[in-house]
Amino acid sequence: MPTEVFTEEWAIACCEALNASERYRTAAAAWEGAIVLVMAADPAQGVDADRAVYIDADRGTCRGSWMAQSGEMETAPFVFRADVPSWKRLLAGDLDPVTAVMQGKLKLVRGGLFTVAKYAGAAKEMIAAAAQVNGTFPEPRA
């Protein structure tokens, strides 16, 4: 059964999908550091407040994933933020995460662009694993 994106249930399912992905494990084998993915608030899109997922990533494994708390947002080494339409395109596979960063659709709020570029394959596999969760988006408001 599908679960709504950027919720606690979805975060846990994403972690499980990352751990089940051999492609992610290989691409992120040298990656260390937590990542926060933020879906920006957009009441018209059914998202009343920012939703942020904290992913405790370590060398190709996910040690845990949950809804980020404010302190975690300030201390995570990498924070990415996008609006609802961009997340829809990313999770549908219609937008490459590296291209999205370069176009400003996926904003690197914290972290080094050089490091992100170095691990572009890991970023792509992370999004691909999250897409496997089959999450749904909130209903837009009329």
Backbone torsions as a table, in degrees:
resi	resn	phi	psi	omega
1	MET	NA	131.0	-178.7
2	PRO	-64.5	150.8	177.2
3	THR	-123.3	151.3	-178.3
4	GLU	-70.0	138.8	-178.3
5	VAL	-66.5	152.7	176.9
6	PHE	57.3	46.0	172.4
7	THR	-125.6	169.5	179.8
8	GLU	-58.5	-45.8	-179.5
9	GLU	-60.8	-43.1	179.5
10	TRP	-66.1	-41.0	179.4
11	ALA	-59.0	-45.5	179.4
12	ILE	-63.6	-43.3	179.7
13	ALA	-64.2	-36.3	177.5
14	CYS	-64.1	-41.7	178.4
15	CYS	-61.3	-43.9	178.0
16	GLU	-62.2	-40.5	179.0
17	ALA	-65.9	-38.7	177.1
18	LEU	-62.4	-44.8	-179.0
19	ASN	-69.0	-22.3	178.5
20	ALA	-87.6	-8.6	-175.7
21	SER	-94.7	109.0	176.3
22	GLU	-64.7	-35.0	179.4
23	ARG	-63.4	-42.4	177.2
24	TYR	-65.4	-45.8	-178.5
25	ARG	-55.1	-43.1	-179.7
26	THR	-70.7	-47.2	-176.6
27	ALA	-66.6	-30.3	-175.9
28	ALA	-106.4	18.2	-175.0
29	ALA	-57.9	-29.0	-178.7
30	ALA	-103.9	-1.1	-178.4
31	TRP	-76.0	133.8	173.9
32	GLU	-133.2	134.5	175.3
33	GLY	128.5	144.8	179.9
34	ALA	-74.5	154.3	-179.9
35	ILE	-131.4	135.5	173.1
36	VAL	-114.4	127.8	176.2
37	LEU	-106.8	125.6	-176.2
38	VAL	-116.9	129.4	170.2
39	MET	-102.2	117.3	-174.9
40	ALA	-67.5	144.0	177.2
41	ALA	-59.2	139.1	176.2
42	ASP	-158.3	88.8	-176.8
43	PRO	-53.0	-34.3	178.9
44	ALA	-64.5	-25.8	178.6
45	GLN	-95.1	6.9	178.2
46	GLY	86.0	12.7	179.9
47	VAL	-115.6	100.1	-173.4
48	ASP	-75.9	-26.7	-179.9
49	ALA	-141.5	157.8	175.6
50	ASP	-52.6	142.6	174.2
51	ARG	-120.3	126.4	-176.5
52	ALA	-128.7	132.0	179.0
53	VAL	-112.1	127.1	178.2
54	TYR	-95.7	125.2	179.1
55	ILE	-116.9	115.9	177.9
56	ASP	-85.9	90.6	-175.5
57	ALA	-98.7	137.6	-179.7
58	ASP	-152.1	108.1	174.2
59	ARG	49.3	51.4	174.8
60	GLY	85.2	6.8	175.4
61	THR	-126.7	156.0	174.0
62	CYS	-106.2	116.4	-179.5
63	ARG	-85.0	-9.8	178.8
64	GLY	164.1	156.7	179.4
65	SER	-151.1	137.1	-175.5
66	TRP	-158.7	174.3	176.4
67	MET	-71.3	123.5	-176.0
68	ALA	-67.3	140.2	174.1
69	GLN	-95.1	163.6	-174.2
70	SER	-57.4	-42.0	179.2
71	GLY	-62.7	-35.2	179.0
72	GLU	-69.8	-31.5	178.4
73	MET	-63.4	-35.4	-177.4
74	GLU	-83.3	-18.7	-175.3
75	THR	-110.6	-12.8	179.9
76	ALA	-64.6	137.6	-179.4
77	PRO	-63.3	-30.0	-178.1
78	PHE	-133.2	130.1	177.1
79	VAL	-132.7	126.0	177.5
80	PHE	-117.2	139.1	-177.7
81	ARG	-133.8	135.4	176.9
82	ALA	-147.1	161.1	176.7
83	ASP	-82.6	171.6	-176.8
84	VAL	-58.5	-49.1	-179.9
85	PRO	-59.5	-35.8	178.9
86	SER	-68.5	-41.1	177.0
87	TRP	-64.2	-37.0	177.0
88	LYS	-59.2	-46.9	-179.3
89	ARG	-66.8	-41.4	179.4
90	LEU	-61.4	-49.1	-176.0
91	LEU	-73.7	-19.8	175.6
92	ALA	-83.9	-8.4	-178.2
93	GLY	82.5	10.8	-179.4
94	ASP	-88.2	-8.0	-178.6
95	LEU	-140.6	123.4	178.5
96	ASP	-74.7	136.2	-177.0
97	PRO	-61.8	-36.6	179.9
98	VAL	-68.9	-42.9	176.7
99	THR	-61.7	-41.3	-180.0
100	ALA	-61.2	-40.1	177.2
101	VAL	-64.7	-46.1	-178.2
102	MET	-64.1	-32.1	179.7
103	GLN	-86.7	-5.4	-179.3
104	GLY	80.4	8.4	178.3
105	LYS	-79.5	-30.5	174.1
106	LEU	-117.5	107.3	-174.1
107	LYS	-89.0	131.7	173.6
108	LEU	-86.1	99.6	-176.7
109	VAL	-78.8	-36.6	178.7
110	ARG	-143.5	139.7	178.2
111	GLY	118.2	162.7	-177.2
112	GLY	-88.8	131.7	178.8
113	LEU	-62.4	-36.1	179.2
114	PHE	-60.9	-44.4	179.5
115	THR	-64.7	-42.6	178.7
116	VAL	-60.6	-44.8	179.7
117	ALA	-62.6	-38.4	179.6
118	LYS	-62.1	-32.9	-178.2
119	TYR	-109.7	34.9	-179.5
120	ALA	-57.1	-40.1	179.4
121	GLY	-62.7	-39.2	178.5
122	ALA	-65.7	-40.0	178.8
123	ALA	-62.8	-43.0	179.3
124	LYS	-62.7	-43.5	-179.0
125	GLU	-70.5	-29.9	176.9
126	MET	-65.7	-45.6	178.6
127	ILE	-65.4	-40.0	178.6
128	ALA	-61.8	-41.1	178.4
129	ALA	-65.8	-42.5	178.6
130	ALA	-62.5	-35.2	179.0
131	ALA	-65.6	-27.8	179.7
132	GLN	-68.2	-18.7	-178.8
133	VAL	-68.5	-19.6	178.8
134	ASN	62.2	47.9	179.4
135	GLY	-75.3	154.0	177.0
136	THR	-109.7	156.4	178.0
137	PHE	-101.7	153.3	177.3
138	PRO	-59.5	155.4	177.5
139	GLU	-74.4	129.5	174.4
140	PRO	-61.8	150.8	178.6
141	ARG	-91.2	144.7	-178.7
142	ALA	-74.9	NA	NA
